[in-house]
Amino acid sequence: MNEALVDCHAHLCDPSFDADRAQVLARAREAGVRAVVAVSETLRDAERNLELAAEHPEIWPAAGLYPTYVDLELADAMERWIRDRRSRLVAVGEVGLDRWKIKDPAERETQETIFRRFVRLAAELDLPLNVHSRSAGRYAVAALLEENATRVQLHAFDGKASTALPAVEAGYCFSVPASIVRSRQKQKLVARLPLSCLLLETDSPVLSPERERRNEPANVRLALAAIAEIKGLAEAEVAEIVVENTTRLYRR
């Protein structure tokens, strides 16, 4: 079994893991997962990710402000926090745009202002971006291209392949969640995108392969299997390429 897979987007600080986090990580190791990128939504999440990474070396901590927090002061605080702890972080994330929950035009404008600030911060600190773009794929890709972002992971992208292709051409990566087993949109997207831009993720504890069940990092193997089936390739071949993609983006 391949022992080098990385779950490139998960919320391991979520309280739903408090009772059995060590067992969850043990199951991930048994599934061939060597590391989990633990993203944050808030400052408290970011702090907790560093605490967890100190306990569990397989946790790679990231820090970002979830895009539904449309608050410039919170963004300021998160930016300062990231700068102070840059050496301990593997990525800026999750950050991005969300037009599913944020409908007000003024709030959307502020949201994009905040996103662009984090894009510039990641470039300045030479960290990859872990990007949320729910119902906003076209706008997120446009902003990233305008800001000349280079090290980018678009997580659980919910747009069309035609929207994703400019990002592929720019060298961005797309992380595929285990929910691909029940998502026709994700299946169609993977069919169109080259393997050279694909990563694995779970978005644990959500986006489970089975609705209403807690997701966990071991389920990246289900995403791997689904990609292999769609591409008509052996899982080992897909795993090798995905691992190369992950290493190129995260430099680890």
Secondary structure as GFF3:
##gff-version 3
##sequence-region A 1 252
A	DSSP	beta_strand	5	10	.	.	.	ID=ss1
A	DSSP	three_ten_helix	15	17	.	.	.	ID=ss2
A	DSSP	alpha_helix	21	30	.	.	.	ID=ss3
A	DSSP	beta_strand	33	38	.	.	.	ID=ss4
A	DSSP	alpha_helix	43	55	.	.	.	ID=ss5
A	DSSP	beta_strand	59	63	.	.	.	ID=ss6
A	DSSP	alpha_helix	72	84	.	.	.	ID=ss7
A	DSSP	three_ten_helix	86	88	.	.	.	ID=ss8
A	DSSP	beta_strand	91	98	.	.	.	ID=ss9
A	DSSP	alpha_helix	105	125	.	.	.	ID=ss10
A	DSSP	beta_strand	129	134	.	.	.	ID=ss11
A	DSSP	alpha_helix	137	146	.	.	.	ID=ss12
A	DSSP	beta_strand	152	155	.	.	.	ID=ss13
A	DSSP	alpha_helix	161	169	.	.	.	ID=ss14
A	DSSP	beta_strand	173	177	.	.	.	ID=ss15
A	DSSP	three_ten_helix	178	182	.	.	.	ID=ss16
A	DSSP	alpha_helix	184	192	.	.	.	ID=ss17
A	DSSP	three_ten_helix	195	197	.	.	.	ID=ss18
A	DSSP	beta_strand	198	201	.	.	.	ID=ss19
A	DSSP	three_ten_helix	217	219	.	.	.	ID=ss20
A	DSSP	alpha_helix	220	231	.	.	.	ID=ss21
A	DSSP	alpha_helix	235	250	.	.	.	ID=ss22
###
